[in-house]
């Protein structure tokens, strides 16, 4: 394991990348982070890459004075991996979580750190995720997700949105880009920044999530604690997506489990609890049905 470089001042930004069998785009991601002068440290959390990738990561960490590699712990999930990465950069005033299949634009880290610091705290700031054609991807800015809005989104009932807000999608990527940061219900963990103080006040990510929904959980807890969730369109990254060789059905099962945990955790009354249980039963089938997997594969193709 490479030793961490010192983090010099209160403006330090540590980028944390959790990777599991990501593929070659991982190194494009790391090169972009290493080339951004605003990022003072890069922590790579290796959740289980092939030996040749792990060896290449060790070489990169040894060559980069601002890099640190955490490896050997196995696939502990995204939430715990992020928490491990945050703990490995104790001197950083800002924590920037970046998906390993995202290539960050220069200037995005500084923009997000500034937005995360504007408060109120605890504050979560997220950026704009673009595909290779420059189109905004789904998930970077969202309303607070409810059991009903999730069902509307996954069932395709959002096609009826013109008939009323009950069919409104919680995903807002089709809205015109705002001129500057705006408050939203949730942002994506693919590109997310918090102050360290805010992150620690929230207790980090909930490690009860293995993969998916830990980002929405963190946003929800920040808002309920009196903080804020900001979407900053100035902070952009090219998100390749679906580069991992993890089986799609396994990923969708983790997503279904994440939704079930999220809805149960934030259910506040009998009706909320009833909806949460109904969705917990329905989502494993909705997300892993063959037609659903084919539709998601088609959406990922350029």
WOMOSUL-V232003 format. One record per residue. N is the residue number from 1. RES is the residue in one small letter. PHI is phi in radians with two decimals (none if undefined). PSI is psi in whole degrees, 0 to 359 (999 if undefined). D_LAST is the distance of its C-alpha to the last C-alpha in Angstrom with 2 decimals. Layout:
# WOMOSUL-V232003
n=(N/N)
res=(RES/RES)
phi=(PHI/PHI)
psi=(PSI/PSI)
d_last=(D_LAST/D_LAST)
This chain:
# WOMOSUL-V232003
n=(1/2/3/4/5/6/7/8/9/10/11/12/13/14/15/16/17/18/19/20/21/22/23/24/25/26/27/28/29/30/31/32/33/34/35/36/37/38/39/40/41/42/43/44/45/46/47/48/49/50/51/52/53/54/55/56/57/58/59/60/61/62/63/64/65/66/67/68/69/70/71/72/73/74/75/76/77/78/79/80/81/82/83/84/85/86/87/88/89/90/91/92/93/94/95/96/97/98/99/100/101/102/103/104/105/106/107/108/109/110/111/112/113/114/115/116/117/118/119/120/121/122/123/124/125/126/127/128/129/130/131/132/133/134/135/136/137/138/139/140/141/142/143/144/145/146/147/148/149/150/151/152/153/154/155/156/157/158/159/160/161/162/163/164/165/166/167/168/169/170/171/172/173/174/175/176/177/178/179/180/181/182/183/184/185/186/187/188/189/190/191/192/193/194/195/196/197/198/199/200/201/202/203/204/205/206/207/208/209/210/211/212/213/214/215/216/217/218/219/220/221/222/223/224/225/226/227/228/229/230/231/232/233/234/235/236/237/238/239/240/241/242/243/244/245/246/247/248/249/250/251/252/253/254/255/256/257/258/259/260/261/262/263/264/265/266/267/268/269/270/271/272/273/274/275/276/277/278/279/280/281/282/283/284/285/286/287/288/289/290/291/292/293/294/295/296/297/298/299/300/301/302)
res=(x/x/x/x/x/x/x/x/x/x/x/x/x/x/x/x/x/x/x/x/x/x/x/x/x/x/x/x/x/x/x/x/x/x/x/x/x/x/x/x/x/x/x/x/x/x/x/x/x/x/x/x/x/x/x/x/x/x/x/x/x/x/x/x/x/x/x/x/x/x/x/x/x/x/x/x/x/x/x/x/x/x/x/x/x/x/x/x/x/x/x/x/x/x/x/x/x/x/x/x/x/x/x/x/x/x/x/x/x/x/x/x/x/x/x/x/x/x/x/x/x/x/x/x/x/x/x/x/x/x/x/x/x/x/x/x/x/x/x/x/x/x/x/x/x/x/x/x/x/x/x/x/x/x/x/x/x/x/x/x/x/x/x/x/x/x/x/x/x/x/x/x/x/x/x/x/x/x/x/x/x/x/x/x/x/x/x/x/x/x/x/x/x/x/x/x/x/x/x/x/x/x/x/x/x/x/x/x/x/x/x/x/x/x/x/x/x/x/x/x/x/x/x/x/x/x/x/x/x/x/x/x/x/x/x/x/x/x/x/x/x/x/x/x/x/x/x/x/x/x/x/x/x/x/x/x/x/x/x/x/x/x/x/x/x/x/x/x/x/x/x/x/x/x/x/x/x/x/x/x/x/x/x/x/x/x/x/x/x/x/x/x/x/x/x/x/x/x/x/x/x/x)
phi=(none/-1.28/-1.39/-1.32/-1.30/-1.22/-1.83/-1.33/-2.71/-1.19/-1.59/-1.09/-2.09/-1.77/-1.59/-2.04/-2.14/-1.75/-2.26/-2.45/0.84/-1.33/1.76/-1.06/-1.09/-0.94/-1.33/-1.13/-1.04/-1.18/-1.08/-1.13/-1.18/-1.14/-1.52/-1.70/-1.12/-1.27/-1.57/-1.56/-2.73/-2.19/-1.91/-1.81/-1.83/-1.53/-1.51/2.33/-1.60/-1.04/-0.95/-1.20/-1.23/-1.05/-1.11/-1.14/-1.14/-1.11/-1.11/-1.10/-1.08/-1.21/-1.51/-1.75/-1.13/-1.78/-1.88/-2.47/-2.02/-1.92/-2.59/1.64/-1.64/1.41/-1.45/-1.67/1.64/-1.22/-1.08/-1.16/-1.04/-1.09/-1.13/-1.09/-1.11/-1.10/-1.18/-1.48/-2.26/-1.15/-1.55/-1.46/-1.37/-2.24/-2.02/-1.96/-1.70/-2.26/-1.11/-1.26/-1.87/-2.08/-1.83/-1.40/-1.25/-1.08/1.72/-1.16/-1.10/-1.13/-1.08/-1.19/-1.08/-1.14/-1.21/-1.12/-1.42/-1.27/1.38/-1.15/-1.57/-1.26/-2.12/-2.01/-2.08/-2.15/-1.93/-1.63/-1.73/-2.08/-1.50/-1.17/-1.60/1.50/-1.56/-1.22/-1.59/-1.23/1.85/-1.20/-2.44/-2.49/-1.31/-1.09/-1.48/-1.99/-0.96/-1.20/-1.16/-1.16/-1.09/-1.05/-1.17/-1.34/-1.51/1.54/-1.20/-1.11/-1.08/-1.73/-1.01/-1.13/-1.54/2.72/-1.15/-1.10/-1.80/-1.20/-1.27/-1.30/-1.60/-2.01/-1.17/-1.52/-1.20/-1.02/-1.04/-1.26/-1.25/-2.76/-1.03/-2.32/-1.43/-2.37/-1.34/-2.81/-2.19/-1.60/-1.20/-1.16/-2.70/-2.56/-2.35/-2.41/-1.23/-1.08/-1.05/-1.15/-1.07/-1.22/-1.09/-1.49/1.34/1.25/-1.30/-1.30/-1.34/-1.24/-1.60/-1.58/-2.75/1.55/1.40/-1.11/-1.24/-1.15/-1.06/-1.09/-1.09/-1.07/-1.16/-1.08/-1.13/-1.23/-1.50/1.62/-1.58/-2.56/-2.17/-2.03/-1.85/-1.96/-1.22/-1.31/-1.69/-2.14/-2.60/-1.53/-1.81/-1.25/1.25/0.95/-1.58/-1.21/-1.62/-1.14/-1.01/-1.03/-1.11/-1.16/-1.03/-1.18/-1.15/-1.11/-1.11/-1.05/-1.12/-1.13/-1.07/-1.05/-1.11/-1.07/-1.15/-1.17/-1.12/-1.80/-1.20/-1.91/-2.66/-0.99/-1.17/-1.06/-1.17/-1.12/-1.09/-1.07/-1.18/-1.09/-1.23/-1.07/-1.35/-1.44/-1.11/-0.99/-1.31/-1.05/-1.44/-1.90/-1.06/-0.93/-1.13/-1.23/-1.14/-1.14/-1.12/-1.18/-1.09/-1.16/-1.17/-1.40/-1.26/-1.21)
psi=(132/149/146/142/157/148/110/329/182/349/2/136/120/122/130/124/117/124/137/105/51/324/182/335/340/319/333/318/311/323/319/319/318/332/359/114/337/339/114/346/145/121/119/122/106/103/5/66/162/157/322/324/318/319/318/324/321/319/316/314/323/330/337/118/339/16/150/137/129/122/167/357/352/184/96/4/162/315/311/323/317/318/321/318/318/319/337/358/64/341/357/130/338/140/121/115/124/126/147/352/24/130/110/137/145/134/342/320/314/320/314/322/319/320/320/330/345/338/193/153/151/138/135/128/131/157/183/126/124/148/182/342/1/12/140/135/163/140/344/330/130/156/168/127/132/166/319/314/328/317/318/317/314/334/347/7/351/344/342/14/329/344/353/159/344/337/15/134/141/349/132/22/342/352/150/140/132/159/341/189/139/154/137/176/323/154/174/139/353/335/98/140/140/157/154/320/318/318/315/326/328/353/19/196/147/113/1/344/132/314/122/141/348/331/315/325/313/317/316/316/324/314/318/340/5/7/207/157/121/140/122/106/347/339/109/153/148/115/109/313/150/34/341/149/14/136/137/320/324/315/316/328/320/321/316/317/323/315/317/315/316/310/320/321/321/9/127/349/178/318/318/318/322/315/320/316/321/316/326/326/323/324/321/323/315/318/334/0/144/319/327/317/321/320/319/322/320/324/331/339/143/999)
d_last=(37.54/37.55/39.79/38.42/39.23/41.30/39.67/41.95/42.03/41.02/37.97/36.45/32.80/31.79/28.10/27.65/24.82/24.94/23.19/23.10/21.55/18.68/17.97/18.12/16.21/19.44/21.35/19.09/19.71/23.41/23.81/22.58/25.06/27.81/27.46/27.96/31.71/31.68/30.65/33.92/32.90/29.97/30.51/28.32/28.90/28.23/27.98/27.88/25.93/26.95/30.12/28.60/26.26/29.24/31.34/28.92/28.85/32.65/32.80/30.59/32.68/35.86/34.84/33.64/36.60/34.57/32.74/33.80/32.50/33.30/33.07/35.03/34.79/32.21/29.42/31.08/28.06/26.10/28.84/31.64/29.71/29.25/32.96/33.94/32.05/33.73/37.10/36.63/36.55/39.66/40.34/37.12/37.64/33.91/31.40/27.72/25.40/22.10/19.50/19.29/15.52/15.98/17.10/19.67/20.68/24.35/26.47/24.40/26.82/29.86/28.56/27.88/31.22/33.01/31.48/32.26/35.81/36.44/36.99/38.49/38.38/36.87/33.79/30.10/27.77/23.98/21.46/18.29/14.99/12.24/8.64/8.49/8.66/11.62/10.90/13.03/11.89/14.08/17.30/18.44/21.16/22.72/26.00/28.26/26.96/29.61/29.82/29.56/26.58/24.70/25.73/24.63/21.13/20.70/22.51/20.60/23.85/22.22/21.84/25.58/25.55/27.25/30.22/30.96/30.03/30.54/27.06/25.49/22.37/23.16/19.80/20.25/16.99/17.46/20.91/21.63/21.60/25.24/27.29/28.21/28.40/28.84/29.99/27.68/28.08/25.73/23.19/20.87/22.39/19.37/21.20/24.73/28.15/31.71/35.13/36.78/39.54/37.19/35.35/38.72/40.11/37.41/38.09/34.58/31.90/33.24/33.13/33.46/29.66/28.08/24.37/22.97/25.09/27.20/25.62/26.48/29.87/30.58/29.72/31.90/34.76/34.61/34.96/37.69/39.54/39.84/37.04/33.87/30.08/28.51/25.05/25.10/22.50/23.92/22.66/19.00/16.84/13.38/12.26/10.11/11.01/11.76/13.21/16.59/17.97/19.89/19.81/17.71/20.91/22.87/20.56/20.76/24.52/24.85/23.03/25.44/28.35/27.30/27.25/30.60/32.12/30.89/32.23/35.48/36.01/35.78/37.51/40.55/42.51/43.13/40.51/37.83/38.90/38.79/35.23/34.23/35.78/34.25/30.71/31.56/32.45/29.57/26.53/26.70/26.46/23.89/21.43/22.10/22.60/20.62/19.11/17.98/16.38/14.50/13.32/12.14/10.33/8.52/7.82/6.43/3.83/0.00)
